[in-house]
Amino acid sequence: MQKTAKNAVILCLSIVCITGITALAGLIGSIETVWLRFAALVGLNLMNGLVAFTAMKLMHMRIDVDFADKRHYLIGCAVALSLSLLIAVIPAICGFSLVGTHVEPSWTTLLIQLLFCMLIIGPVEEFIFRVYLRTCLSDYLGGVRGSAS
């Protein structure tokens, strides 16, 4: 099998796996124990990152994550924190929810969910979409690998 065809198969399989793992997150709501549900969410998100990482290794792609420009990461954290406050925290404190049904939160729950979003979901999604899929698609579509942020 040619390298390009092999890489296309790996890309398609990894997208199917990531989609399947993400779909499993819908079943997590049925887990009664809060900490077990949280552990399952963390595990599924990390599994998605592992799928992308494994696919990159199988395709012999160079994993190019640039941590040199800390300003971009600080801006991203500020935007994530601001959006979290606007969309989740402030409405929850005011007694309603912009998404789904309102559940009276505890400060511990809010803090844990905020950290989960910023430390697990955000980095894994950035790795999957910016590092893995963007690189694959730009290779296949002949795009320029510029520094679009």
N, C-alpha and C positions, 0 to 999 in steps of 0.2 A: 504494500500500500504506500502511495506517495505521502511525503511529509505533509503536504497541504491537505490531502484528503483525511489523513489520520488526525490532524489537528482539528479539522472541521467536525469529525466524529466526536472527538474529545470535548470540543466546545458544546456541541448539541447535547451530549450526555451530561455534562456538568450543569447546563441550564435546566435540563429535566430534573436532575438531582436537587438543585437549589430550589426549584419550584415545588418539588415534592416535600422537601424538608420544611419549606415555608408554609405549605398547606397543613402540615402536621401541627403547626402552632395553633390552628383553630381548634384542635382537640384538647389543648392544654387547659382551656377554661373549665373542663369537666373534672380536673384534679382538685380535690377538696382541700388538701393541705397547702397553705400559702407558700411555705418554703420549698416544698416539693415542686409546686407549679413554677416558682421562680427559678429553681435549679433546672427544670426542664426547658424553660425559655432561654436561659443562658446556654445550656447544652446545644439546643437547636441552632441558635445564632452562631456559636463557635463551630458547629458542624458545617454550616454554610461556608464559613471562611475556610475551613479545612478542605472542602470540596474544591473551592477556587484555587487554593494553594496547591493541592495535589494535581489539578488539571494543568496549572502553570508548570509544575515540575515535569509532568508527562510530555508537555509540548516543548520542553527545554527553553522556556521563556525566562528572561532575566527579571527577577523581582526587584523592581526599581521603586523604592519608597524613599522619598526625599524628606528628611526631617530638618534640613538646614534652615528653611525659612519658617521660623517659629511664629512670625507675625500672622501668616495664613491660618495656622492652627489656633492661635489665640482669637482671631476674628471668628473662626468657625465655632469655637466654644462659646463665645459671646452671643452669636446668633442663635445657637442651640439653646442656651440658657434663657435668652429673651423669649424665644418662641415657646419653650416649655412653660415659662411663667405665664405668658399670654393665653396659651391654649389649654393648659392643664391646671396649673396651681391657682391662679387667680379665680377662674370659674369655680374650682372645687371649694375654695375658701368662701366664696359668695353663695354656695349652696346649689350650684347647678353644674351641668357638664355640657361641653360643646360636642362631645363625641360619646355616644352610647348613653347608658343610664347613669344617673348620679349615685355615687356611693360615698358615704361620709368617710373621708380619708383621715388617716393619722399622719402626723408629721414624719414618723418613721417610714411609713409606706411611701409618702411623697418623696422623701430623700432617697430611698432605695430605688424607686422607679426612675428618678432623675439621674442617679449615678449609673443605673443599668442602661439608660438611653445614651448617655454620654460616653461611657467607658466600654460598652459591649456593642450595642446596635450601631452607633455611629461609625466607629472604626471598622467593623466588619463590613458594613454596607459600602463605605469608602473603598476598602480593599477590593471587594467584589466588583463594584461598578467602575471605579476610576482606574485601578491598577490592572485588574484582570480583563473585564469585558471591554473596556475602552481600548486597551492594547490589542486585544483580539480583533475587534471590529475595525480598528484603524489599519491593522495589517491586512485584513481581508478586503477592505474597501479601498485600500491604497491611500488612506488619509495621511495627512501630515501629522507627525507626532510633536506638535507644538505644546507649549505649556498653557493650555486653557484651564482656567480655574473656575 
